[in-house]
Amino acid sequence: MNFDQILSAYKTTACILSVETYGDGRYGNIRIAAGNKPHCDEMLRVMGRPFIPDSPYEQYLPQNSNFEDFCYRSAILGQPMHSYVPLPQMGLWLNMFLLPLQSDREGVGYCVYIYNVTPEADSGQRADVSAETSAAVLTTCIKLRASDSTREALQEVVEDVRQICDSDHCCILLTNSAERTCTSIGEAIRPGSGLPTIDRMAENGFFDVTETWKDTIGDSTCVIIQNPQDMEHLKEINPVWHRSLTAVGVRSVVLFPLKYNGKTLGYMWVNNFNEENTVKIKETLELTTFFLAAEIANYQLLQRLEVMSSMDMLTGVRNRNSMNAAVDDIRNRRVTLQTPCAVIFCDLNGLKRVNDVDGHSAGDRVLKKAAAILNEVFPDYEVYRAGGDEFMIIAEGMDEEAAAAKRKQIHDLAAAVEGLAFSTGVHVIRGTEDIRAAMRAADEEMYADKKAYYERHPDRRSR
């Protein structure tokens, strides 16, 4: 075969790849049989040495199992291939085409590899996918935007993706390295497949498995395991994940990271898929995860904003806005109180004096200790910071005796902390008593308790 003659027809960077095949779906060495002048010039520029024909491809190009699969499909199966992918290790984008060639050698196939590298992504190339894939991804985007519940929409999306891939399992998993946790926000399992849910897998230290994925993906955009040969390769490079997969009967996997602004939010994968549609599945997941990552980042941002709007950032308890919302829900009967219900007010004694004498940092430390005590006493209830040094608890199902015991526990724990003292007031709601009236009664009792405290300790009153 006259490689030079074939390559002379291409003005852009091109080379001819040879792929050894064993006839049973497995492939062997992949070599760069020859290259045109733009290819040779590029190799000299990048590698700093001349290109030598018939060299193993990994001597000049990043070794990548997904790329090898594309080479096999083109050179051995006769499929024209195209992909547009990032090269994260180089901060570049690769646009590549593989065109099959008729081989004149037994057990060896050939294809032309045409490629172009650019520093910026081309949105037109990213959108250049089949009509079927475009329709599927468009449907996904519409569902994400049309639903009032992101979690419900994601659940619907993963079931759609599972069916498109004809897979046993599809999951979206968020990971948190700081807390060493992984959380499923969408999962679909084929009935009768026998695969466990991600929650069951997470019980056995599954986060440790997810930490290995980054290295396994390496410089690629995803991991594709579609046959026993790939699974054996995974066993060599990532035995931890291999054991996890084989233990639950997984034979094939496509795993994509969910990346947004350079940060990995989590992963999406399908297990035991229809290997005949691997390229279509990769194409679908590649585009789907691009949109999903943006949607999930927005979802996480809204969650953080919701937390910030309802939490007191200093003490970690609920803030006054959250307290007012809870009271309004009770008053407007959106929430029905379980009675008896104890309304408990707690006010710090001497906080102003601490701020004036020792500084506001010391006062902040006292507030944090106070909140920690209240969280310890009321682990099953929300603690609200009603004001600067005032806290409130609405304890449904708590009667007078239980409230008195909690009140004593508050004072006992505070007495063990130097400089910390509470004034408390309690009122127990029975029947249909108004929550606002109960709050006023508890507040009045608290101020009576505070007055008595300063009568006993006049030196602690701020001046």
C-alpha positions as CSV (number, residue, x, y, z in Angstrom):
1,M,0.0,0.0,0.0
2,N,1.4,3.4,-1.0
3,F,0.9,5.4,2.1
4,D,2.6,8.6,0.7
5,Q,0.3,8.6,-2.3
6,I,-2.8,8.3,0.0
7,L,-1.6,11.0,2.3
8,S,-0.7,13.4,-0.5
9,A,-4.4,14.1,-1.0
10,Y,-4.7,15.7,2.5
11,K,-3.6,19.3,3.1
12,T,-4.4,19.2,6.8
13,T,-2.5,17.2,9.4
14,A,-3.0,13.5,8.6
15,C,-1.4,10.1,9.2
16,I,-2.2,6.5,8.6
17,L,-2.8,4.2,11.6
18,S,-2.4,0.4,11.6
19,V,-4.3,-1.8,14.0
20,E,-3.5,-5.4,14.7
21,T,-6.6,-7.6,15.3
22,Y,-7.0,-11.1,16.7
23,G,-10.4,-11.7,15.0
24,D,-12.3,-12.1,18.2
25,G,-13.0,-8.4,18.9
26,R,-9.6,-7.9,20.5
27,Y,-7.0,-5.7,19.1
28,G,-3.2,-5.5,19.5
29,N,-0.6,-2.9,18.6
30,I,-1.7,0.4,17.1
31,R,1.0,2.1,15.1
32,I,1.4,5.3,13.1
33,A,2.4,3.8,9.8
34,A,3.1,7.0,8.0
35,G,2.4,10.7,8.1
36,N,2.1,13.6,5.7
37,K,4.3,16.7,5.9
38,P,2.0,18.7,8.3
39,H,1.9,15.7,10.6
40,C,5.7,15.3,10.6
41,D,6.2,19.0,11.2
42,E,3.7,18.9,14.1
43,M,5.5,15.9,15.7
44,L,8.8,17.6,15.4
45,R,7.5,20.8,16.9
46,V,5.7,19.0,19.8
47,M,8.1,16.1,20.5
48,G,11.4,17.9,19.5
49,R,12.5,15.0,17.4
50,P,11.7,13.7,13.9
51,F,8.8,11.4,13.3
52,I,9.7,7.7,12.7
53,P,7.2,5.8,10.6
54,D,5.6,2.6,11.9
55,S,6.2,3.6,15.5
56,P,3.7,2.8,18.4
57,Y,1.2,5.6,18.4
58,E,1.7,6.2,22.2
59,Q,5.2,7.5,21.4
60,Y,3.7,10.5,19.7
61,L,0.1,10.8,20.9
62,P,-1.5,10.5,24.4
63,Q,-2.3,6.9,25.1
64,N,-6.1,6.6,25.5
65,S,-8.4,3.6,25.5
66,N,-11.3,5.6,23.9
67,F,-9.0,6.6,21.0
68,E,-7.9,3.0,20.6
69,D,-11.5,1.9,20.4
70,F,-12.1,4.5,17.6
71,C,-9.1,3.2,15.8
72,Y,-10.4,-0.3,16.0
73,R,-13.8,0.6,14.8
74,S,-12.5,2.5,11.8
75,A,-9.5,0.3,10.8
76,I,-11.1,-3.2,11.6
77,L,-14.9,-2.6,11.5
78,G,-14.8,-0.1,8.6
79,Q,-16.7,2.6,10.4
80,P,-16.0,6.3,9.7
81,M,-15.4,8.0,13.0
82,H,-15.5,11.6,14.3
83,S,-15.0,13.2,17.7
84,Y,-14.5,16.6,19.1
85,V,-13.0,16.5,22.5
86,P,-10.9,18.6,25.0
87,L,-7.3,17.8,25.8
88,P,-7.3,19.0,29.4
89,Q,-3.6,18.2,30.0
90,M,-2.8,20.7,27.2
91,G,-5.7,23.1,27.5
92,L,-6.6,22.4,23.8
93,W,-9.4,21.0,21.7
94,L,-9.0,18.1,19.3
95,N,-11.1,17.7,16.2
96,M,-10.5,14.3,14.7
97,F,-11.7,12.1,11.8
98,L,-10.8,8.5,11.2
99,L,-11.6,7.1,7.7
100,P,-11.2,3.3,7.1
101,L,-8.8,2.0,4.4
102,Q,-8.9,-1.3,2.5
103,S,-6.1,-3.4,4.0
104,D,-3.7,-5.6,2.0
105,R,-2.4,-7.4,5.1
106,E,-4.0,-10.3,7.0
107,G,-4.7,-9.4,10.7
108,V,-4.0,-5.7,10.2
109,G,-6.4,-2.9,9.4
110,Y,-5.7,0.7,8.4
111,C,-7.4,4.0,8.7
112,V,-6.5,7.6,7.9
113,Y,-6.3,9.8,11.0
114,I,-7.0,13.5,10.2
115,Y,-6.8,15.9,13.1
116,N,-6.7,19.5,14.0
117,V,-5.9,21.1,17.4
118,T,-7.2,24.5,18.5
119,P,-6.9,26.5,21.8
120,E,-10.6,27.4,22.0
121,A,-13.7,25.3,21.8
122,D,-15.8,25.6,18.6
123,S,-19.5,25.6,19.6
124,G,-20.4,24.5,16.1
125,Q,-18.3,21.4,16.3
126,R,-19.7,20.6,19.8
127,A,-23.2,20.7,18.3
128,D,-22.2,18.6,15.3
129,V,-23.9,15.3,16.4
130,S,-26.5,13.1,14.9
131,A,-30.2,14.2,14.7
132,E,-31.1,11.3,17.0
133,T,-28.6,12.4,19.6
134,S,-29.6,16.1,19.3
135,A,-33.2,15.2,19.8
136,A,-32.5,13.1,22.9
137,V,-30.3,15.8,24.5
138,L,-32.8,18.6,23.6
139,T,-35.5,16.6,25.3
140,T,-33.3,16.4,28.4
141,C,-32.7,20.1,28.4
142,I,-36.4,20.8,28.1
143,K,-37.2,18.5,31.0
144,L,-34.6,20.2,33.2
145,R,-35.9,23.7,32.4
146,A,-39.6,22.8,32.4
147,S,-39.8,21.1,35.8
148,D,-40.3,23.0,39.1
149,S,-38.3,20.3,40.9
150,T,-34.7,19.8,39.7
151,R,-34.4,16.5,41.6
152,E,-37.6,15.1,40.0
153,A,-36.3,16.3,36.5
154,L,-32.9,14.6,37.1
155,Q,-34.6,11.4,38.0
156,E,-36.7,11.5,34.8
157,V,-33.5,12.3,32.8
158,V,-31.5,9.3,34.1
159,E,-34.4,6.9,33.3
160,D,-34.5,8.4,29.7
161,V,-30.7,8.0,29.4
162,R,-30.9,4.4,30.8
163,Q,-33.4,3.5,28.1
164,I,-31.5,5.3,25.3
165,C,-28.4,3.3,26.3
166,D,-30.4,0.1,26.8
167,S,-28.5,-0.3,30.1
168,D,-29.2,-1.9,33.5
169,H,-28.2,1.1,35.5
170,C,-27.8,4.8,35.1
171,C,-26.8,7.2,37.9
172,I,-25.8,10.8,38.6
173,L,-23.5,11.0,41.6
174,L,-22.3,14.1,43.3
175,T,-19.0,13.9,45.2
176,N,-17.7,16.1,48.1
177,S,-14.0,15.6,48.7
178,A,-14.0,17.8,51.8
179,E,-16.7,15.7,53.5
180,R,-15.7,12.5,51.7
181,T,-19.2,11.8,50.7
182,C,-21.0,10.8,47.5
183,T,-24.7,11.4,46.9
184,S,-27.0,10.1,44.2
185,I,-29.4,12.8,42.8
186,G,-30.8,10.6,40.1
187,E,-30.8,6.9,39.6
188,A,-32.6,4.4,37.3
189,I,-32.2,0.6,37.4
190,R,-33.7,-1.9,35.0
191,P,-36.3,-4.1,36.8
192,G,-34.9,-7.5,37.4
193,S,-31.3,-6.6,36.7
194,G,-30.2,-7.4,40.2
195,L,-27.8,-4.4,40.4
196,P,-27.7,-2.6,43.8
197,T,-28.7,1.0,44.3
198,I,-25.9,3.5,44.8
199,D,-27.1,4.0,48.4
200,R,-26.3,0.3,49.1
201,M,-22.9,0.6,47.4
202,A,-22.2,3.7,49.4
203,E,-22.6,1.8,52.6
204,N,-19.3,0.0,51.8
205,G,-17.0,2.9,51.4
206,F,-17.9,3.7,47.8
207,F,-16.4,7.2,48.1
208,D,-13.0,5.6,48.2
209,V,-13.8,4.0,44.8
210,T,-14.9,7.4,43.3
211,E,-11.6,8.9,44.3
212,T,-9.8,6.5,41.9
213,W,-11.9,7.6,38.9
214,K,-9.9,10.8,38.3
215,D,-6.7,8.9,37.6
216,T,-8.5,6.3,35.5
217,I,-10.0,9.0,33.3
218,G,-6.6,10.6,33.1
219,D,-6.2,12.8,30.0
220,S,-9.4,11.4,28.4
221,T,-12.9,12.8,28.7
222,C,-14.5,9.6,29.9
223,V,-14.0,5.9,30.6
224,I,-15.5,3.3,28.4
225,I,-15.4,-0.4,29.3
226,Q,-17.3,-2.4,26.8
227,N,-15.7,-5.9,26.6
228,P,-13.7,-8.4,28.6
229,Q,-10.4,-7.0,27.2
230,D,-11.3,-3.5,28.6
231,M,-12.3,-5.1,31.9
232,E,-8.9,-6.9,32.1
233,H,-7.2,-3.6,31.4
234,L,-9.2,-1.9,34.1
235,K,-8.1,-4.7,36.5
236,E,-4.5,-3.7,35.8
237,I,-4.8,0.0,36.2
238,N,-7.6,0.3,38.8
239,P,-8.1,-3.0,40.8
240,V,-10.2,-1.2,43.4
241,W,-12.8,-0.1,40.9
242,H,-12.6,-3.5,39.1
243,R,-13.4,-5.4,42.3
244,S,-16.3,-3.1,43.0
245,L,-17.8,-3.6,39.5
246,T,-17.3,-7.3,39.3
247,A,-18.7,-7.9,42.8
248,V,-22.1,-6.7,41.7
249,G,-22.1,-8.1,38.2
250,V,-21.2,-5.1,36.1
251,R,-19.8,-6.1,32.7
252,S,-19.6,-2.7,30.9
253,V,-19.4,0.9,31.9
254,V,-19.4,4.4,30.4
255,L,-18.4,7.0,33.0
256,F,-18.3,10.7,32.4
257,P,-17.2,13.4,34.9
258,L,-19.6,16.3,35.5
259,K,-17.3,19.3,35.1
260,Y,-18.2,23.0,35.5
261,N,-15.7,25.8,35.4
262,G,-12.9,23.4,35.8
263,K,-14.4,21.8,38.9
264,T,-15.6,18.2,39.0
265,L,-19.1,18.2,40.6
266,G,-19.6,14.4,40.3
267,Y,-20.1,11.7,37.7
268,M,-22.7,10.2,35.4
269,W,-22.5,6.6,34.3
270,V,-24.4,3.7,32.7
271,N,-23.7,0.1,33.5
272,N,-24.3,-3.0,31.3
273,F,-25.2,-1.1,28.2
274,N,-25.8,-2.3,24.6
275,E,-22.2,-2.4,23.4
276,E,-23.4,-2.3,19.7
277,N,-24.3,1.4,20.3
278,T,-21.1,2.4,22.2
279,V,-20.4,5.4,19.9
280,K,-23.9,6.7,20.1
281,I,-23.9,6.2,23.8
282,K,-20.6,8.1,24.2
283,E,-22.0,10.9,21.9
284,T,-25.2,11.2,23.9
285,L,-23.6,11.2,27.3
286,E,-20.9,13.6,26.2
287,L,-23.4,16.2,25.3
288,T,-25.9,15.4,28.1
289,T,-23.3,15.8,30.8
290,F,-22.2,19.1,29.4
291,F,-25.7,20.5,30.0
292,L,-26.3,18.5,33.2
293,A,-23.1,20.0,34.8
294,A,-24.3,23.5,34.3
295,E,-27.8,22.7,35.6
296,I,-26.4,20.9,38.7
297,A,-24.0,23.8,39.4
298,N,-27.0,26.1,39.3
299,Y,-28.9,23.8,41.5
300,Q,-26.1,23.6,44.1
301,L,-25.8,27.4,44.0
302,L,-29.5,27.8,44.7
303,Q,-29.2,25.3,47.6
304,R,-26.3,27.3,49.0
305,L,-28.2,30.6,48.7
306,E,-31.3,29.0,50.3
307,V,-29.1,27.8,53.2
308,M,-27.5,31.2,53.5
309,S,-30.9,32.9,53.5
310,S,-32.2,30.7,56.3
311,M,-29.1,30.1,58.5
312,D,-27.2,32.3,60.9
313,M,-23.7,32.2,59.5
314,L,-22.1,32.8,62.9
315,T,-23.7,30.2,65.0
316,G,-25.0,27.7,62.4
317,V,-28.6,27.7,63.7
318,R,-31.6,29.0,61.9
319,N,-31.9,32.7,61.5
320,R,-34.7,35.1,62.2
321,N,-36.0,35.0,58.6
322,S,-36.4,31.2,59.0
323,M,-38.1,31.6,62.4
324,N,-40.6,34.1,61.0
325,A,-41.3,31.8,58.1
326,A,-41.9,28.9,60.5
327,V,-44.2,31.0,62.7
328,D,-46.1,32.3,59.6
329,D,-46.7,28.7,58.4
330,I,-48.2,27.8,61.8
331,R,-50.4,30.9,61.9
332,N,-51.6,30.4,58.4
333,R,-52.3,26.7,59.1
334,R,-49.9,25.6,56.4
335,V,-48.4,23.6,59.3
336,T,-50.4,22.0,62.0
337,L,-48.6,21.9,65.4
338,Q,-48.4,18.7,67.3
339,T,-49.5,19.6,70.8
340,P,-48.6,19.9,73.6
341,C,-45.9,22.2,72.1
342,A,-43.3,24.0,74.1
343,V,-42.1,27.5,73.0
344,I,-38.8,28.2,74.6
345,F,-36.9,31.5,74.7
346,C,-33.2,31.7,75.8
347,D,-31.3,34.9,76.2
348,L,-27.6,35.2,77.0
349,N,-26.8,37.2,80.1
350,G,-23.9,39.7,80.0
351,L,-23.1,39.4,76.3
352,K,-22.9,43.2,75.9
353,R,-20.4,43.4,78.8
354,V,-18.3,40.7,77.1
355,N,-18.3,42.6,73.9
356,D,-17.4,45.9,75.7
357,V,-14.7,44.5,77.9
358,D,-13.2,41.6,75.8
359,G,-14.2,42.6,72.3
360,H,-16.7,41.3,69.8
361,S,-14.5,38.3,68.9
362,A,-15.0,37.1,72.5
363,G,-18.7,37.8,72.2
364,D,-18.9,35.8,69.0
365,R,-17.2,32.8,70.8
366,V,-19.8,33.0,73.6
367,L,-22.6,33.0,71.0
368,K,-21.2,29.9,69.3
369,K,-20.9,28.1,72.6
370,A,-24.5,29.0,73.4
371,A,-25.8,27.7,70.1
372,A,-23.8,24.5,70.6
373,I,-25.4,24.0,74.0
374,L,-28.9,24.5,72.6
375,N,-28.3,22.1,69.7
376,E,-27.1,19.5,72.2
377,V,-30.2,20.0,74.4
378,F,-32.6,20.0,71.4
379,P,-31.1,17.6,68.8
380,D,-34.5,16.9,67.3
381,Y,-35.7,20.5,66.9
382,E,-34.7,23.6,65.0
383,V,-32.9,26.2,67.1
384,Y,-33.5,29.8,65.9
385,R,-31.4,32.9,66.6
386,A,-34.2,35.3,67.1
387,G,-32.0,38.4,67.7
388,G,-28.5,39.4,68.7
389,D,-28.3,37.3,71.9
390,E,-31.7,35.6,71.9
391,F,-32.7,32.1,70.7
392,M,-36.0,30.4,70.3
393,I,-37.1,26.7,70.0
394,I,-40.5,25.4,69.0
395,A,-40.6,21.9,70.5
396,E,-43.6,20.0,69.2
397,G,-44.9,17.1,71.4
398,M,-43.2,18.5,74.5
399,D,-45.2,19.0,77.7
400,E,-44.5,21.1,80.8
401,E,-42.5,18.3,82.6
402,A,-40.2,17.6,79.6
403,A,-39.8,21.4,79.0
404,A,-38.8,21.9,82.6
405,A,-36.2,19.1,82.3
406,K,-34.8,20.7,79.1
407,R,-34.7,24.1,80.8
408,K,-32.6,22.7,83.7
409,Q,-30.3,21.0,81.3
410,I,-29.7,24.3,79.5
411,H,-28.7,26.0,82.7
412,D,-26.5,23.1,83.9
413,L,-24.6,23.0,80.7
414,A,-24.1,26.8,80.6
415,A,-22.9,26.8,84.2
416,A,-20.0,24.5,83.1
417,V,-18.8,27.2,80.6
418,E,-17.0,30.2,82.1
419,G,-18.8,33.5,81.2
420,L,-21.9,31.8,79.8
421,A,-25.3,32.1,81.4
422,F,-28.9,31.9,80.1
423,S,-32.2,33.5,81.0
424,T,-35.0,31.2,79.9
425,G,-38.8,31.4,79.4
426,V,-41.2,28.5,78.5
427,H,-44.8,28.4,77.5
428,V,-46.6,25.2,76.5
429,I,-49.3,25.4,73.9
430,R,-52.3,23.2,74.3
431,G,-55.3,23.1,72.0
432,T,-55.6,25.9,69.5
433,E,-53.7,28.7,71.3
434,D,-52.1,31.2,69.0
435,I,-48.3,30.7,68.4
436,R,-47.7,34.5,68.8
437,A,-49.5,34.6,72.1
438,A,-47.3,31.7,73.3
439,M,-44.2,33.4,72.1
440,R,-45.1,36.6,74.1
441,A,-45.7,34.6,77.2
442,A,-42.4,32.8,76.9
443,D,-40.6,36.0,76.2
444,E,-42.1,37.7,79.3
445,E,-41.1,34.8,81.5
446,M,-37.6,35.0,80.0
447,Y,-37.2,38.7,80.9
448,A,-38.5,38.0,84.4
449,D,-35.8,35.3,84.7
450,K,-33.2,37.8,83.4
451,K,-34.3,40.5,85.9
452,A,-33.8,37.9,88.7
453,Y,-30.4,36.9,87.4
454,Y,-29.1,40.5,87.5
455,E,-30.5,41.0,90.9
456,R,-28.4,38.0,92.0
457,H,-25.3,39.1,89.9
458,P,-25.4,43.0,89.7
459,D,-21.7,43.0,88.8
460,R,-22.5,41.2,85.4
461,R,-24.9,43.9,84.3
462,S,-23.5,46.0,81.4
463,R,-22.9,49.6,82.2
